[in-house]
Every structure is written in C-alpha cells, then in structure tokens.
Amino acid sequence: MTVTLADIIDNVADHYGVPRVLARACAWQESAIIANRIQIGVPLSEAGLGLYQLTPGGELGNLTESQAFNPATNCEIALATFAAFKAANPSLTGGLWAATAQRPAAPEQYAADVNGIIAMINAGTMPTEYATNCNTPAGVDLPYAVPTPPTEDDVIVLTTDPINGGTIVLDLAQGTYDGIANPDVLAFYKSCGVKTVAAPTTAVFAHFSQLGTV
C-alpha cells in the first residue's frame, strides 16, 4: 500500500490525540499539504519549511531543509507541539488550538481560517487540490504502527497504557482494562493467543475504565 501525505498526517495526529480534521486543516493552511513547500515573501534564512512550515529559531531547530521536508518528521514536530499546548490548556479546540500551537502573526484570523477549512473538509467542499495533495505519495513509512482491527474473536487484546506505559489487557466489549503486573499472567494471555495491538491514543483510552491489576 502506498503511504500518502494524508496517511502520515492522520497517523501522527492519532498518536498525539489531535483530531485528524484539525491536523489536515492546519497543514492545508500552512502549506496546502505540500511536503517541500518553502514560505515565500521572506528571506530564505527566515522561511518556514514543509507541511507545517517549521521556522528557523522556532520548531525547525537544527533540522536541515531535507529533514524538514520529510513529512513524518515535520508532522512529528508540529503535532507534538499541538499535544503539549493541549496538555497545558485542555480547553483549546479547533482553530484556536492550531493558532496557539503555530503562533502566527495574526492568531485570530488564523484561527478563523482554520475553522473555515475544517468546515469545508467536513462538508466535502474543499478545492480539488486538497484531495490531490492529500493523496500524494509521502515517500516514507508511517512513523507509528497501525493497530490491527479486532475481529469478533478479538474481544480482549493486550496493549500498552498510553499514559503510564505499562502492559494492560483491554476488554473491547466492556470498555474496561486491567493492568498486568505479573509476568506469568502476561505469558498466560499470550499462550491463549490474545493479540498484542498498538497503544490507543490518550483520547481513545479515556473511554476505558480500569478494573484493577493482575
């Protein structure tokens, strides 16, 4: 399967608990979802680079131009920043969240623009270039593993607690989980053929309740 730019954005957004539509809307606002976009109208030494227009003296850090053009790297830096701001201010949503993370010169207008893009994406009224650019091959692999969709037999799965990092067993039918502290219990689950899947996002994990620890 060819990994597209939209796949990269969605994959990293899921990892950091950023809504996909917000991550895509911000990438469209910043670069029209063009991985090698260079900001125009400013000296090259000050230009934003890549999907989220990482800037010198800011999120670009010590990245080279070619590293900033790597869509996975660019998304990782930008959306990790989104997550950090959200953790500090949980009330952030939509365009205001994007403006807080991206720190544009005119934050109110930026927030309004991103909210407008979100509305258009949801309504299916984006320009044709949106779908074209979203479907552009990324040239890199997904940075984070995609969980295997459970079958009817996979009501219970093993995974990693996205908050505390320990191994847990999720009951997908009941919406509950147990921490696993005893390695013999973990070995038993594996011997029974219980699948191990990628950790859920913190947003998904919030819907599960802990019963205890085994």
Backbone as JSON, one array per atom type, in Angstrom:
{
  "sequence": "MTVTLADIIDNVADHYGVPRVLARACAWQESAIIANRIQIGVPLSEAGLGLYQLTPGGELGNLTESQAFNPATNCEIALATFAAFKAANPSLTGGLWAATAQRPAAPEQYAADVNGIIAMINAGTMPTEYATNCNTPAGVDLPYAVPTPPTEDDVIVLTTDPINGGTIVLDLAQGTYDGIANPDVLAFYKSCGVKTVAAPTTAVFAHFSQLGTV",
  "N": [[0.84, -1.2, 0.0], [0.55, 2.2, -0.86], [1.85, 4.84, 0.98], [0.41, 7.84, 1.77], [0.53, 11.5, 1.92], [-1.63, 12.36, 3.47], [-2.06, 10.05, 4.93], [0.22, 10.02, 6.57], [-0.14, 12.4, 8.06], [-2.57, 11.8, 9.39], [-1.79, 9.52, 10.84], [0.2, 10.45, 12.63], [-1.27, 12.39, 13.92], [-3.22, 10.82, 15.2], [-1.57, 9.5, 16.99], [-0.82, 11.54, 18.76], [-3.22, 12.41, 19.73], [-4.55, 14.42, 18.39], [-7.25, 15.79, 16.61], [-7.94, 14.4, 13.45], [-9.04, 15.95, 11.37], [-8.44, 18.54, 12.17], [-5.64, 18.49, 12.16], [-5.17, 18.08, 9.44], [-6.42, 20.35, 8.37], [-4.85, 22.42, 9.39], [-2.4, 21.8, 8.21], [-3.11, 22.27, 5.57], [-3.65, 25.02, 5.67], [-1.11, 25.96, 6.26], [0.69, 24.94, 4.26], [-0.68, 24.06, 2.05], [-0.69, 21.35, 2.05], [1.75, 20.42, 0.96], [4.71, 18.83, 0.82], [7.31, 19.78, 0.41], [7.15, 22.5, 0.57], [8.22, 25.87, 0.59], [8.22, 28.79, 2.44], [7.15, 31.85, 1.04], [8.04, 35.27, 0.25], [9.64, 36.07, 2.3], [13.06, 36.31, 3.5], [15.12, 33.51, 2.62], [16.52, 32.47, 4.75], [14.8, 32.87, 6.81], [12.55, 31.51, 6.26], [9.61, 29.46, 6.54], [9.35, 25.88, 6.51], [8.21, 22.99, 4.77], [5.39, 20.75, 5.54], [4.11, 21.86, 7.84], [5.34, 24.27, 7.94], [7.77, 24.75, 9.46], [9.84, 26.9, 11.32], [12.96, 28.77, 11.24], [14.69, 29.34, 14.27], [12.54, 28.59, 15.66], [10.33, 25.9, 15.67], [11.78, 24.55, 13.76], [14.37, 24.2, 14.63], [17.41, 22.47, 14.7], [17.15, 21.18, 12.32], [17.87, 20.15, 8.98], [17.13, 21.39, 5.68], [16.28, 19.25, 4.04], [15.55, 17.4, 5.97], [13.41, 18.73, 7.17], [11.64, 18.64, 5.09], [10.86, 16.04, 5.12], [7.93, 14.41, 5.49], [6.99, 12.92, 7.7], [8.74, 13.59, 9.79], [8.28, 16.35, 9.92], [5.54, 16.47, 10.6], [5.65, 15.14, 13.05], [7.09, 16.91, 14.73], [5.47, 19.23, 14.64], [2.88, 18.34, 15.49], [3.4, 17.2, 17.92], [3.89, 19.49, 19.32], [1.34, 20.63, 19.23], [0.03, 18.78, 20.92], [1.36, 19.26, 23.33], [0.6, 21.89, 23.96], [-2.13, 21.49, 24.25], [-2.19, 19.82, 26.45], [-1.37, 21.59, 28.39], [-3.41, 23.41, 28.3], [-6.35, 22.34, 28.37], [-8.79, 23.25, 27.35], [-8.49, 24.15, 24.78], [-9.52, 24.12, 21.4], [-10.15, 23.3, 17.95], [-9.6, 25.93, 15.58], [-8.46, 27.79, 17.34], [-6.81, 26.23, 18.91], [-4.97, 25.4, 16.94], [-3.89, 27.91, 16.22], [-2.68, 28.66, 18.62], [-0.69, 26.74, 18.87], [0.78, 27.08, 16.47], [1.45, 29.75, 16.41], [0.98, 32.17, 14.73], [1.31, 35.39, 13.0], [-1.07, 36.79, 13.01], [-3.14, 35.72, 15.05], [-5.97, 35.5, 15.58], [-7.22, 35.74, 13.08], [-6.01, 33.61, 11.82], [-7.0, 31.45, 13.33], [-9.7, 31.64, 12.65], [-9.52, 31.12, 9.91], [-8.58, 28.45, 9.88], [-10.71, 27.18, 11.16], [-12.64, 27.61, 9.22], [-11.62, 26.04, 7.15], [-11.8, 23.51, 8.32], [-14.58, 23.27, 8.42], [-15.13, 23.17, 5.68], [-13.78, 20.85, 4.91], [-15.26, 18.95, 6.33], [-17.69, 19.29, 5.1], [-17.14, 18.46, 2.58], [-16.34, 20.22, 0.59], [-13.9, 21.16, -0.21], [-11.23, 22.53, -2.31], [-10.25, 20.9, -5.41], [-7.55, 20.44, -5.36], [-6.99, 19.79, -2.77], [-7.7, 17.05, -2.28], [-6.0, 15.95, -4.18], [-3.43, 16.68, -3.24], [-3.49, 15.55, -0.69], [-3.43, 12.88, -1.39], [-0.92, 12.53, -2.42], [2.0, 10.57, -2.8], [3.91, 9.85, 0.08], [6.51, 9.01, 0.35], [7.79, 7.99, 2.52], [7.64, 5.74, 5.34], [4.82, 5.02, 7.52], [5.12, 6.56, 10.68], [4.18, 5.47, 13.05], [2.91, 2.41, 14.35], [0.02, 0.86, 13.03], [-2.89, -0.11, 14.63], [-4.13, -3.46, 14.52], [-7.27, -4.1, 13.23], [-9.73, -5.36, 15.4], [-11.22, -8.64, 15.32], [-14.32, -10.5, 15.6], [-13.55, -12.4, 17.39], [-11.61, -11.2, 18.81], [-12.09, -9.89, 21.35], [-10.74, -9.34, 23.65], [-7.66, -7.77, 24.1], [-4.1, -7.3, 24.21], [-2.13, -4.52, 25.13], [-0.4, -1.34, 25.34], [-0.42, 0.89, 28.06], [-1.16, 4.13, 27.3], [-0.61, 6.28, 28.89], [0.74, 5.63, 31.31], [2.49, 3.69, 30.5], [2.68, 0.94, 31.08], [1.99, -2.61, 30.52], [-1.22, -3.64, 29.52], [-4.46, -5.26, 29.62], [-7.07, -5.03, 27.48], [-10.57, -5.0, 27.5], [-12.56, -4.97, 24.94], [-15.24, -5.2, 24.5], [-16.5, -4.59, 26.93], [-15.39, -2.18, 27.6], [-13.36, -1.84, 29.47], [-10.3, -2.23, 31.43], [-7.41, -4.03, 32.66], [-4.45, -3.56, 34.52], [-1.31, -5.2, 33.99], [0.74, -6.75, 36.1], [1.98, -9.05, 36.8], [4.25, -11.19, 35.37], [3.73, -13.84, 34.73], [1.01, -13.93, 34.32], [0.81, -12.35, 32.03], [2.23, -13.99, 30.25], [0.49, -16.12, 30.2], [-1.81, -15.04, 28.96], [-0.73, -14.58, 26.43], [-0.12, -17.16, 25.65], [-2.61, -18.11, 25.24], [-3.26, -17.03, 22.87], [-4.01, -14.37, 22.75], [-4.14, -11.3, 21.12], [-1.58, -8.81, 20.56], [-1.75, -5.37, 20.32], [-1.2, -2.08, 18.91], [-0.69, 0.76, 21.07], [-3.55, 2.54, 22.28], [-4.67, 5.88, 21.43], [-4.47, 8.64, 23.72], [-6.91, 9.91, 23.81], [-8.73, 7.96, 22.95], [-8.23, 6.06, 24.91], [-9.3, 7.22, 27.14], [-11.89, 6.45, 27.21], [-12.01, 4.02, 28.41], [-12.32, 2.13, 31.43], [-10.5, 1.39, 34.39], [-10.35, -1.74, 35.95], [-8.71, -3.1, 37.72], [-5.58, -4.56, 38.78], [-3.63, -7.23, 37.59]],
  "CA": [[0.0, 0.0, 0.0], [1.29, 3.45, -0.93], [1.58, 5.76, 2.08], [0.21, 9.2, 1.26], [0.74, 12.58, 2.89], [-2.75, 12.32, 4.41], [-1.83, 8.92, 5.85], [1.22, 10.46, 7.55], [-0.78, 13.38, 8.95], [-3.54, 11.09, 10.23], [-1.08, 8.6, 11.72], [0.84, 11.21, 13.71], [-2.36, 13.02, 14.67], [-3.79, 9.79, 16.08], [-0.61, 9.23, 18.06], [-0.79, 12.63, 19.72], [-4.56, 12.78, 20.16], [-5.02, 15.61, 17.67], [-8.24, 15.4, 15.62], [-7.39, 14.34, 12.09], [-9.51, 17.07, 10.55], [-7.69, 19.72, 12.59], [-4.27, 18.33, 11.67], [-5.19, 18.3, 7.99], [-6.78, 21.75, 8.11], [-3.69, 23.25, 9.69], [-1.4, 21.55, 7.16], [-3.57, 22.97, 4.37], [-3.45, 26.44, 5.92], [0.32, 26.27, 6.28], [1.47, 24.59, 3.08], [-1.55, 23.4, 1.07], [-0.28, 19.93, 2.13], [2.88, 20.21, 0.04], [5.77, 18.45, 1.76], [8.54, 20.56, 0.21], [6.78, 23.91, 0.44], [9.06, 26.87, 1.23], [7.49, 30.04, 2.61], [7.58, 32.91, 0.13], [7.87, 36.63, 0.75], [10.61, 36.35, 3.37], [14.37, 35.75, 3.16], [15.19, 32.06, 2.76], [17.03, 32.16, 6.1], [13.7, 33.02, 7.78], [11.36, 30.89, 5.69], [9.06, 28.22, 7.06], [9.61, 24.75, 5.61], [7.48, 21.74, 4.87], [3.94, 20.68, 5.74], [3.65, 22.79, 8.88], [6.13, 25.49, 7.84], [8.67, 24.89, 10.61], [10.61, 28.12, 11.09], [14.23, 28.95, 11.94], [14.51, 29.98, 15.56], [11.35, 28.01, 16.26], [10.24, 24.44, 15.64], [12.77, 23.96, 12.83], [15.53, 23.78, 15.42], [18.64, 22.19, 13.95], [16.85, 20.35, 11.15], [18.25, 20.62, 7.66], [15.99, 21.56, 4.78], [15.79, 17.95, 3.61], [14.86, 16.79, 7.11], [12.13, 19.42, 7.34], [10.77, 18.22, 4.01], [10.36, 14.71, 5.42], [6.61, 14.69, 6.07], [6.83, 12.29, 9.01], [9.48, 14.41, 10.74], [7.6, 17.63, 10.05], [4.32, 16.24, 11.38], [6.02, 14.76, 14.42], [7.45, 18.11, 15.49], [4.33, 20.15, 14.74], [1.74, 17.81, 16.24], [3.84, 17.06, 19.31], [3.67, 20.81, 19.9], [-0.11, 20.7, 19.45], [-0.3, 17.98, 22.1], [1.91, 19.93, 24.52], [-0.26, 23.04, 24.29], [-3.42, 20.97, 24.71], [-1.99, 19.32, 27.82], [-1.28, 22.75, 29.28], [-4.68, 24.13, 28.26], [-7.3, 21.37, 27.8], [-9.96, 23.87, 26.72], [-8.2, 24.51, 23.4], [-10.14, 23.33, 20.35], [-10.24, 23.86, 16.61], [-8.65, 26.92, 15.08], [-7.72, 28.42, 18.44], [-5.74, 25.28, 19.24], [-3.96, 25.5, 15.88], [-3.22, 29.21, 16.31], [-1.83, 28.65, 19.81], [0.48, 25.9, 18.6], [1.56, 27.56, 15.33], [1.89, 31.11, 16.75], [1.05, 33.05, 13.56], [1.36, 36.82, 13.28], [-2.44, 37.24, 13.28], [-3.75, 34.48, 15.55], [-7.43, 35.45, 15.47], [-7.55, 35.46, 11.68], [-5.53, 32.25, 11.55], [-7.96, 30.53, 13.93], [-10.91, 31.68, 11.84], [-9.23, 30.44, 8.65], [-8.52, 27.0, 10.13], [-12.09, 26.73, 11.41], [-13.31, 27.58, 7.92], [-11.12, 24.87, 6.42], [-12.4, 22.34, 8.96], [-15.97, 23.2, 7.96], [-15.14, 22.76, 4.28], [-13.41, 19.43, 4.86], [-16.4, 18.17, 6.81], [-18.78, 19.41, 4.13], [-16.71, 17.93, 1.29], [-16.32, 21.31, -0.38], [-12.53, 21.64, -0.41], [-10.79, 22.53, -3.7], [-9.77, 19.59, -5.9], [-6.14, 20.29, -4.99], [-6.92, 19.19, -1.43], [-7.65, 15.6, -2.44], [-4.79, 15.62, -4.94], [-2.26, 16.8, -2.39], [-3.6, 14.54, 0.36], [-3.11, 11.57, -1.95], [0.46, 12.49, -2.91], [2.84, 9.61, -2.07], [4.75, 10.51, 1.08], [7.91, 8.61, 0.17], [8.3, 7.46, 3.79], [6.7, 4.85, 6.0], [4.11, 5.55, 8.67], [6.0, 6.54, 11.84], [3.61, 4.71, 14.17], [2.2, 1.2, 13.96], [-1.44, 0.96, 12.96], [-3.47, -1.28, 15.29], [-4.89, -4.4, 13.71], [-8.68, -4.06, 13.62], [-10.11, -6.61, 16.05], [-12.32, -9.43, 14.78], [-15.27, -10.87, 16.63], [-12.87, -13.23, 18.38], [-10.61, -10.39, 19.49], [-12.74, -9.01, 22.3], [-9.7, -8.97, 24.61], [-6.36, -7.56, 23.46], [-3.01, -6.76, 25.01], [-1.58, -3.3, 24.57], [0.38, -0.52, 26.27], [-1.09, 2.05, 28.64], [-0.54, 5.3, 26.67], [-0.29, 7.3, 29.89], [1.74, 5.16, 32.28], [3.47, 2.87, 29.81], [2.66, -0.47, 31.43], [1.19, -3.51, 29.7], [-2.59, -3.79, 30.01], [-5.36, -6.07, 28.82], [-8.3, -4.28, 27.21], [-11.81, -5.69, 27.13], [-13.17, -4.05, 24.0], [-16.69, -5.3, 24.6], [-16.96, -3.97, 28.17], [-14.81, -0.85, 27.79], [-12.58, -1.86, 30.71], [-8.96, -2.79, 31.29], [-6.63, -4.36, 33.85], [-3.0, -3.52, 34.41], [-0.68, -6.51, 34.15], [1.97, -6.62, 36.87], [2.57, -10.39, 36.96], [4.68, -11.69, 34.05], [3.11, -15.14, 34.45], [-0.31, -13.63, 33.76], [1.05, -11.91, 30.66], [2.6, -15.18, 29.48], [-0.73, -16.92, 30.03], [-2.63, -14.41, 27.92], [-0.09, -14.79, 25.12], [-0.25, -18.58, 25.32], [-4.0, -18.31, 24.8], [-3.43, -16.42, 21.56], [-4.52, -13.0, 22.81], [-3.33, -10.45, 20.25], [-0.99, -7.57, 21.04], [-2.01, -4.31, 19.35], [-0.57, -0.8, 19.23], [-1.34, 1.5, 22.14], [-4.56, 3.5, 21.85], [-4.38, 7.27, 21.75], [-5.0, 9.01, 25.05], [-8.32, 10.25, 23.66], [-9.47, 6.69, 22.93], [-8.03, 5.39, 26.2], [-10.15, 7.87, 28.14], [-13.2, 5.8, 27.22], [-11.91, 2.75, 29.13], [-12.23, 2.23, 32.89], [-9.66, 0.35, 34.96], [-10.96, -2.59, 36.97], [-7.72, -3.45, 38.71], [-4.27, -5.0, 38.29], [-3.47, -8.67, 37.75]],
  "C": [[0.87, 1.25, 0.0], [0.87, 4.36, 0.22], [1.51, 7.17, 1.52], [0.5, 10.24, 2.34], [-0.4, 12.6, 3.91], [-2.58, 11.18, 5.41], [-0.84, 9.31, 6.95], [0.59, 11.42, 8.55], [-1.72, 12.67, 9.92], [-2.85, 10.21, 11.25], [-0.46, 9.33, 12.91], [-0.22, 11.91, 14.56], [-2.98, 12.03, 15.64], [-2.86, 9.54, 17.27], [-0.66, 10.29, 19.15], [-2.18, 13.09, 20.18], [-5.06, 14.07, 19.56], [-6.08, 15.16, 16.67], [-7.66, 15.44, 14.21], [-7.78, 15.56, 11.26], [-8.78, 18.35, 10.91], [-6.27, 19.66, 12.05], [-4.2, 18.59, 10.17], [-5.48, 19.76, 7.66], [-5.59, 22.67, 8.34], [-2.6, 23.06, 8.63], [-1.8, 22.23, 5.86], [-3.35, 24.48, 4.5], [-1.97, 26.8, 5.78], [0.99, 26.07, 4.92], [0.65, 24.06, 1.91], [-1.2, 21.91, 0.96], [0.72, 19.6, 1.02], [4.12, 20.01, 0.91], [7.03, 19.29, 1.62], [8.25, 22.04, 0.01], [7.75, 24.8, 1.23], [8.28, 28.18, 1.29], [8.05, 31.1, 1.67], [7.37, 34.26, 0.8], [8.77, 37.0, 1.9], [11.96, 35.81, 2.93], [14.4, 34.25, 3.44], [15.65, 31.66, 4.16], [15.95, 32.26, 7.17], [12.47, 32.22, 7.38], [10.93, 29.64, 6.44], [9.2, 27.12, 6.03], [8.65, 23.6, 5.87], [6.01, 21.88, 5.2], [3.42, 21.7, 6.72], [4.53, 24.03, 8.98], [6.95, 25.74, 9.11], [9.64, 26.03, 10.33], [11.93, 28.13, 11.84], [14.02, 29.75, 13.23], [13.28, 29.49, 16.29], [11.41, 26.5, 16.2], [11.24, 23.79, 14.69], [14.0, 23.47, 13.58], [16.77, 23.63, 14.57], [18.4, 21.34, 12.72], [17.4, 20.99, 9.89], [16.99, 20.77, 6.82], [15.41, 20.21, 4.39], [15.08, 17.23, 4.75], [13.49, 17.42, 7.34], [11.14, 19.03, 6.26], [10.28, 16.78, 4.17], [9.01, 14.87, 6.11], [6.4, 14.08, 7.46], [7.53, 13.12, 10.09], [8.76, 15.73, 11.0], [6.33, 17.5, 10.88], [4.63, 15.95, 12.83], [6.3, 16.0, 15.26], [6.23, 19.0, 15.7], [3.24, 19.6, 15.66], [2.11, 17.44, 17.67], [3.65, 18.39, 20.04], [2.19, 21.05, 20.16], [-0.48, 20.0, 20.76], [0.18, 18.66, 23.38], [1.04, 21.11, 24.93], [-1.61, 22.57, 24.8], [-3.31, 20.46, 26.14], [-1.95, 20.47, 28.82], [-2.6, 23.51, 29.36], [-5.74, 23.25, 27.61], [-8.5, 21.98, 27.1], [-9.73, 24.23, 25.26], [-8.9, 23.57, 22.42], [-10.0, 24.05, 19.02], [-9.16, 24.85, 16.24], [-7.85, 27.59, 16.17], [-6.57, 27.52, 18.88], [-4.61, 25.38, 18.22], [-3.18, 26.8, 15.99], [-2.28, 29.26, 17.51], [-0.56, 27.86, 19.56], [1.39, 26.48, 17.53], [2.07, 28.99, 15.51], [2.05, 32.02, 15.52], [1.05, 34.52, 13.96], [-0.03, 37.37, 13.63], [-3.25, 36.04, 13.77], [-5.26, 34.4, 15.4], [-7.86, 35.11, 14.05], [-7.15, 34.04, 11.33], [-6.53, 31.23, 12.09], [-9.24, 30.47, 13.11], [-10.7, 30.94, 10.52], [-9.22, 28.92, 8.83], [-9.92, 26.46, 10.39], [-12.88, 26.66, 10.11], [-12.9, 26.37, 7.1], [-11.73, 23.59, 6.99], [-13.84, 22.16, 8.47], [-16.05, 22.71, 6.52], [-14.75, 21.3, 4.13], [-14.6, 18.56, 5.25], [-17.56, 18.18, 5.82], [-18.43, 18.83, 2.76], [-16.64, 18.97, 0.2], [-14.92, 21.9, -0.58], [-12.18, 21.67, -1.9], [-10.24, 21.17, -4.11], [-8.32, 19.35, -5.51], [-5.98, 19.63, -3.62], [-6.8, 17.68, -1.53], [-6.38, 15.17, -3.17], [-3.57, 15.63, -4.04], [-2.29, 15.8, -1.23], [-3.14, 13.17, -0.13], [-1.72, 11.48, -2.56], [1.26, 11.47, -2.13], [3.82, 10.33, -1.15], [6.22, 10.18, 0.9], [8.57, 8.1, 1.44], [7.22, 6.56, 4.38], [5.95, 5.58, 7.11], [5.01, 5.49, 9.9], [5.49, 5.68, 12.99], [2.79, 3.53, 13.64], [0.69, 1.44, 13.99], [-2.03, -0.28, 13.62], [-4.24, -2.16, 14.31], [-6.35, -4.36, 14.15], [-9.09, -5.39, 14.25], [-11.24, -7.31, 15.3], [-13.27, -9.75, 15.92], [-14.63, -11.69, 17.74], [-11.89, -12.43, 19.22], [-11.25, -9.4, 20.46], [-11.74, -8.51, 23.34], [-8.38, -8.86, 23.87], [-5.36, -7.04, 24.48], [-2.48, -5.51, 24.33], [-0.79, -2.56, 25.65], [-0.45, 0.65, 26.77], [-0.43, 3.31, 28.07], [-0.15, 6.39, 27.66], [0.85, 6.86, 30.79], [2.76, 4.19, 31.68], [3.47, 1.39, 30.14], [1.82, -1.3, 30.47], [-0.18, -3.68, 30.34], [-3.34, -4.76, 29.12], [-6.68, -5.33, 28.72], [-9.44, -5.24, 26.89], [-12.6, -4.74, 26.25], [-14.69, -4.07, 24.08], [-17.23, -4.53, 25.8], [-16.43, -2.55, 28.37], [-14.01, -0.73, 29.07], [-11.18, -2.4, 30.43], [-8.39, -3.13, 32.66], [-5.17, -4.12, 33.55], [-2.44, -4.91, 34.62], [0.66, -6.31, 34.84], [2.71, -7.95, 36.97], [2.97, -10.94, 35.6], [4.08, -13.04, 33.71], [1.71, -14.95, 33.85], [-0.18, -13.2, 32.3], [1.38, -13.11, 29.76], [1.37, -16.04, 29.21], [-1.61, -16.35, 28.93], [-2.04, -14.69, 26.54], [-0.22, -16.24, 24.69], [-1.65, -18.92, 24.84], [-4.27, -17.66, 23.44], [-4.0, -15.03, 21.57], [-3.58, -12.09, 22.03], [-2.77, -9.25, 21.0], [-1.18, -6.51, 19.96], [-1.32, -3.04, 19.81], [-1.37, -0.07, 20.3], [-2.41, 2.43, 21.59], [-4.08, 4.93, 22.1], [-4.96, 7.59, 23.12], [-6.48, 9.36, 24.96], [-9.19, 9.0, 23.65], [-9.41, 6.03, 24.3], [-8.93, 5.97, 27.28], [-11.53, 7.22, 28.24], [-13.19, 4.46, 27.96], [-11.75, 3.01, 30.63], [-11.38, 1.09, 33.44], [-10.43, -0.41, 36.06], [-9.98, -2.91, 38.08], [-6.39, -3.78, 38.07], [-4.14, -6.49, 38.57], [-2.02, -9.06, 37.61]]
}
